[in-house]
Amino acid sequence: MERPLLDDIRDRLDEFTATEKKAAHALMANYPVQGLGTVAQFAEAAGVSSPTILRFIGRLGFPGFAEFQKKLRSELESQLNSPLARSATLEDEQGGDPHVGQLLENVRETFAHLPRGELEGLIRLLADEKKTLHLIGGRFTDGLARYMAAHLRIVRSGVNHVAGQQGNWLDQLLGMGPRDVVLIFDIRRYQTEIIQFAEAAAKQGATVTLVTDSWMSPVGRIASFVLPARVAVPSPWDSSLALMAIAEVLIAGVTRENQQRAQERMQSLEILRNEIDPTTESRTTGPDV
C-alpha cells in the first residue's frame, strides 16, 4: 500500500524552511482539501507567497502543482471508497471489544508519526523560563491543559492556565507579546473561541503552539509547533489517551531540560508544604501529591 502523503509531510517537517513549514501546517490543518484549490488560495491560507507553495510541493517530490493535486485526489478517492461498514464489523473481525486495542494503537501510531523536530523544539520552547506559558483547552481538552499547567508550575516559573468563562480570557490577552507562549489543546469539533484566542495571541506577537488530532485544528495555520494525535476509536467518542501521552512526554521533557532547576523547585515546594502542614511529610510520595 502506498504511503500517505500526510505521513511523509509529518516525518519530514523539520526539513522544511520556516515558510515551507507554514505551508505544511496549513495543508495538515485541512488535509487534503487545502491542496485541491488554486496555488493562490493555498498560499493565502498559509500566509505565504505562491512561489513558496511551489517550492514546498517540489521538496515533496512533485514536478508541478497538477501532479501534487493528482496525488491528493487519489488519496481522497481511496478514503471515500473504503468500506463504510468497517467500524460496525470491527468487533466481529477481532473477536471481541476492539476498544482497548485501538487505544494502544493510537498511542503507538501517534508517536510513530510525530515529527521529532516538532516535539523537541516545543520542549525547548516550553522549558525556556524567559517565556511565560499560557495553556488552554476546549470543552473536552481543558482538563489536559489544566493537568499540564499544574505539573509545569512545579518545575518552572511563569505558567498560567487560561480557564473560566470566555470573557475572562480577554483579560489574559492583555500585555501578551513576544515573550509569551500559548499552548492550545484543540480537537474536533474545533471551538471558534479557542481559534479566536489563538489568533489574537499571535497577532500580539505571542508564539502559538498546538496539540490537536489527525484532522488538524485550524489553529495549525498560525502555530509554530503542531503535534497531532490519533483519537479515533470504535465509539461515538474520540479518545484523549494519545493527547494525554503527548502532554506527559512534554512535561517529562521540560523537567529533563533543566533537571537541577526542577529538582530545586520540587525541594522548595516540599519545604513549603511541610512548613504549612508538617503532617504532609509522612504522606508525600511525589511532587504532584
Secondary structure as a PSIPRED ss2 file (coil, helix, strand):
# PSIPRED VFORMAT (PSIPRED V4.0)

   1 M C   1.000  0.000  0.000
   2 E C   1.000  0.000  0.000
   3 R C   1.000  0.000  0.000
   4 P C   1.000  0.000  0.000
   5 L H   0.000  1.000  0.000
   6 L H   0.000  1.000  0.000
   7 D H   0.000  1.000  0.000
   8 D H   0.000  1.000  0.000
   9 I H   0.000  1.000  0.000
  10 R H   0.000  1.000  0.000
  11 D H   0.000  1.000  0.000
  12 R C   1.000  0.000  0.000
  13 L H   0.000  1.000  0.000
  14 D H   0.000  1.000  0.000
  15 E H   0.000  1.000  0.000
  16 F C   1.000  0.000  0.000
  17 T C   1.000  0.000  0.000
  18 A H   0.000  1.000  0.000
  19 T H   0.000  1.000  0.000
  20 E H   0.000  1.000  0.000
  21 K H   0.000  1.000  0.000
  22 K H   0.000  1.000  0.000
  23 A H   0.000  1.000  0.000
  24 A H   0.000  1.000  0.000
  25 H H   0.000  1.000  0.000
  26 A H   0.000  1.000  0.000
  27 L H   0.000  1.000  0.000
  28 M H   0.000  1.000  0.000
  29 A H   0.000  1.000  0.000
  30 N C   1.000  0.000  0.000
  31 Y C   1.000  0.000  0.000
  32 P C   1.000  0.000  0.000
  33 V H   0.000  1.000  0.000
  34 Q H   0.000  1.000  0.000
  35 G H   0.000  1.000  0.000
  36 L H   0.000  1.000  0.000
  37 G C   1.000  0.000  0.000
  38 T C   1.000  0.000  0.000
  39 V H   0.000  1.000  0.000
  40 A H   0.000  1.000  0.000
  41 Q H   0.000  1.000  0.000
  42 F H   0.000  1.000  0.000
  43 A H   0.000  1.000  0.000
  44 E H   0.000  1.000  0.000
  45 A H   0.000  1.000  0.000
  46 A H   0.000  1.000  0.000
  47 G C   1.000  0.000  0.000
  48 V C   1.000  0.000  0.000
  49 S C   1.000  0.000  0.000
  50 S H   0.000  1.000  0.000
  51 P H   0.000  1.000  0.000
  52 T H   0.000  1.000  0.000
  53 I H   0.000  1.000  0.000
  54 L H   0.000  1.000  0.000
  55 R H   0.000  1.000  0.000
  56 F H   0.000  1.000  0.000
  57 I H   0.000  1.000  0.000
  58 G H   0.000  1.000  0.000
  59 R H   0.000  1.000  0.000
  60 L C   1.000  0.000  0.000
  61 G C   1.000  0.000  0.000
  62 F C   1.000  0.000  0.000
  63 P C   1.000  0.000  0.000
  64 G C   1.000  0.000  0.000
  65 F H   0.000  1.000  0.000
  66 A H   0.000  1.000  0.000
  67 E H   0.000  1.000  0.000
  68 F H   0.000  1.000  0.000
  69 Q H   0.000  1.000  0.000
  70 K H   0.000  1.000  0.000
  71 K H   0.000  1.000  0.000
  72 L H   0.000  1.000  0.000
  73 R H   0.000  1.000  0.000
  74 S H   0.000  1.000  0.000
  75 E H   0.000  1.000  0.000
  76 L H   0.000  1.000  0.000
  77 E H   0.000  1.000  0.000
  78 S H   0.000  1.000  0.000
  79 Q H   0.000  1.000  0.000
  80 L H   0.000  1.000  0.000
  81 N C   1.000  0.000  0.000
  82 S C   1.000  0.000  0.000
  83 P C   1.000  0.000  0.000
  84 L C   1.000  0.000  0.000
  85 A C   1.000  0.000  0.000
  86 R H   0.000  1.000  0.000
  87 S H   0.000  1.000  0.000
  88 A H   0.000  1.000  0.000
  89 T H   0.000  1.000  0.000
  90 L H   0.000  1.000  0.000
  91 E H   0.000  1.000  0.000
  92 D H   0.000  1.000  0.000
  93 E H   0.000  1.000  0.000
  94 Q H   0.000  1.000  0.000
  95 G C   1.000  0.000  0.000
  96 G C   1.000  0.000  0.000
  97 D C   1.000  0.000  0.000
  98 P C   1.000  0.000  0.000
  99 H H   0.000  1.000  0.000
 100 V H   0.000  1.000  0.000
 101 G H   0.000  1.000  0.000
 102 Q H   0.000  1.000  0.000
 103 L H   0.000  1.000  0.000
 104 L H   0.000  1.000  0.000
 105 E H   0.000  1.000  0.000
 106 N H   0.000  1.000  0.000
 107 V H   0.000  1.000  0.000
 108 R H   0.000  1.000  0.000
 109 E H   0.000  1.000  0.000
 110 T H   0.000  1.000  0.000
 111 F H   0.000  1.000  0.000
 112 A H   0.000  1.000  0.000
 113 H H   0.000  1.000  0.000
 114 L C   1.000  0.000  0.000
 115 P C   1.000  0.000  0.000
 116 R H   0.000  1.000  0.000
 117 G H   0.000  1.000  0.000
 118 E H   0.000  1.000  0.000
 119 L H   0.000  1.000  0.000
 120 E H   0.000  1.000  0.000
 121 G H   0.000  1.000  0.000
 122 L H   0.000  1.000  0.000
 123 I H   0.000  1.000  0.000
 124 R H   0.000  1.000  0.000
 125 L H   0.000  1.000  0.000
 126 L H   0.000  1.000  0.000
 127 A H   0.000  1.000  0.000
 128 D C   1.000  0.000  0.000
 129 E C   1.000  0.000  0.000
 130 K C   1.000  0.000  0.000
 131 K C   1.000  0.000  0.000
 132 T E   0.000  0.000  1.000
 133 L E   0.000  0.000  1.000
 134 H E   0.000  0.000  1.000
 135 L E   0.000  0.000  1.000
 136 I E   0.000  0.000  1.000
 137 G E   0.000  0.000  1.000
 138 G C   1.000  0.000  0.000
 139 R C   1.000  0.000  0.000
 140 F C   1.000  0.000  0.000
 141 T C   1.000  0.000  0.000
 142 D H   0.000  1.000  0.000
 143 G H   0.000  1.000  0.000
 144 L H   0.000  1.000  0.000
 145 A H   0.000  1.000  0.000
 146 R H   0.000  1.000  0.000
 147 Y H   0.000  1.000  0.000
 148 M H   0.000  1.000  0.000
 149 A H   0.000  1.000  0.000
 150 A H   0.000  1.000  0.000
 151 H H   0.000  1.000  0.000
 152 L H   0.000  1.000  0.000
 153 R H   0.000  1.000  0.000
 154 I H   0.000  1.000  0.000
 155 V H   0.000  1.000  0.000
 156 R C   1.000  0.000  0.000
 157 S C   1.000  0.000  0.000
 158 G C   1.000  0.000  0.000
 159 V E   0.000  0.000  1.000
 160 N E   0.000  0.000  1.000
 161 H E   0.000  0.000  1.000
 162 V C   1.000  0.000  0.000
 163 A C   1.000  0.000  0.000
 164 G C   1.000  0.000  0.000
 165 Q C   1.000  0.000  0.000
 166 Q H   0.000  1.000  0.000
 167 G H   0.000  1.000  0.000
 168 N H   0.000  1.000  0.000
 169 W H   0.000  1.000  0.000
 170 L H   0.000  1.000  0.000
 171 D H   0.000  1.000  0.000
 172 Q H   0.000  1.000  0.000
 173 L H   0.000  1.000  0.000
 174 L C   1.000  0.000  0.000
 175 G C   1.000  0.000  0.000
 176 M C   1.000  0.000  0.000
 177 G C   1.000  0.000  0.000
 178 P C   1.000  0.000  0.000
 179 R C   1.000  0.000  0.000
 180 D E   0.000  0.000  1.000
 181 V E   0.000  0.000  1.000
 182 V E   0.000  0.000  1.000
 183 L E   0.000  0.000  1.000
 184 I E   0.000  0.000  1.000
 185 F E   0.000  0.000  1.000
 186 D E   0.000  0.000  1.000
 187 I C   1.000  0.000  0.000
 188 R C   1.000  0.000  0.000
 189 R C   1.000  0.000  0.000
 190 Y C   1.000  0.000  0.000
 191 Q C   1.000  0.000  0.000
 192 T H   0.000  1.000  0.000
 193 E H   0.000  1.000  0.000
 194 I H   0.000  1.000  0.000
 195 I H   0.000  1.000  0.000
 196 Q H   0.000  1.000  0.000
 197 F H   0.000  1.000  0.000
 198 A H   0.000  1.000  0.000
 199 E H   0.000  1.000  0.000
 200 A H   0.000  1.000  0.000
 201 A H   0.000  1.000  0.000
 202 A H   0.000  1.000  0.000
 203 K H   0.000  1.000  0.000
 204 Q C   1.000  0.000  0.000
 205 G C   1.000  0.000  0.000
 206 A C   1.000  0.000  0.000
 207 T E   0.000  0.000  1.000
 208 V E   0.000  0.000  1.000
 209 T E   0.000  0.000  1.000
 210 L E   0.000  0.000  1.000
 211 V E   0.000  0.000  1.000
 212 T E   0.000  0.000  1.000
 213 D E   0.000  0.000  1.000
 214 S C   1.000  0.000  0.000
 215 W C   1.000  0.000  0.000
 216 M C   1.000  0.000  0.000
 217 S C   1.000  0.000  0.000
 218 P H   0.000  1.000  0.000
 219 V H   0.000  1.000  0.000
 220 G H   0.000  1.000  0.000
 221 R H   0.000  1.000  0.000
 222 I C   1.000  0.000  0.000
 223 A C   1.000  0.000  0.000
 224 S C   1.000  0.000  0.000
 225 F E   0.000  0.000  1.000
 226 V E   0.000  0.000  1.000
 227 L E   0.000  0.000  1.000
 228 P E   0.000  0.000  1.000
 229 A E   0.000  0.000  1.000
 230 R C   1.000  0.000  0.000
 231 V C   1.000  0.000  0.000
 232 A C   1.000  0.000  0.000
 233 V C   1.000  0.000  0.000
 234 P C   1.000  0.000  0.000
 235 S C   1.000  0.000  0.000
 236 P C   1.000  0.000  0.000
 237 W C   1.000  0.000  0.000
 238 D C   1.000  0.000  0.000
 239 S C   1.000  0.000  0.000
 240 S C   1.000  0.000  0.000
 241 L H   0.000  1.000  0.000
 242 A H   0.000  1.000  0.000
 243 L H   0.000  1.000  0.000
 244 M H   0.000  1.000  0.000
 245 A H   0.000  1.000  0.000
 246 I H   0.000  1.000  0.000
 247 A H   0.000  1.000  0.000
 248 E H   0.000  1.000  0.000
 249 V H   0.000  1.000  0.000
 250 L H   0.000  1.000  0.000
 251 I H   0.000  1.000  0.000
 252 A H   0.000  1.000  0.000
 253 G H   0.000  1.000  0.000
 254 V H   0.000  1.000  0.000
 255 T H   0.000  1.000  0.000
 256 R H   0.000  1.000  0.000
 257 E H   0.000  1.000  0.000
 258 N C   1.000  0.000  0.000
 259 Q H   0.000  1.000  0.000
 260 Q H   0.000  1.000  0.000
 261 R H   0.000  1.000  0.000
 262 A H   0.000  1.000  0.000
 263 Q H   0.000  1.000  0.000
 264 E H   0.000  1.000  0.000
 265 R H   0.000  1.000  0.000
 266 M H   0.000  1.000  0.000
 267 Q H   0.000  1.000  0.000
 268 S H   0.000  1.000  0.000
 269 L H   0.000  1.000  0.000
 270 E H   0.000  1.000  0.000
 271 I H   0.000  1.000  0.000
 272 L H   0.000  1.000  0.000
 273 R H   0.000  1.000  0.000
 274 N H   0.000  1.000  0.000
 275 E H   0.000  1.000  0.000
 276 I H   0.000  1.000  0.000
 277 D C   1.000  0.000  0.000
 278 P H   0.000  1.000  0.000
 279 T H   0.000  1.000  0.000
 280 T H   0.000  1.000  0.000
 281 E H   0.000  1.000  0.000
 282 S H   0.000  1.000  0.000
 283 R C   1.000  0.000  0.000
 284 T C   1.000  0.000  0.000
 285 T C   1.000  0.000  0.000
 286 G C   1.000  0.000  0.000
 287 P C   1.000  0.000  0.000
 288 D C   1.000  0.000  0.000
 289 V C   1.000  0.000  0.000
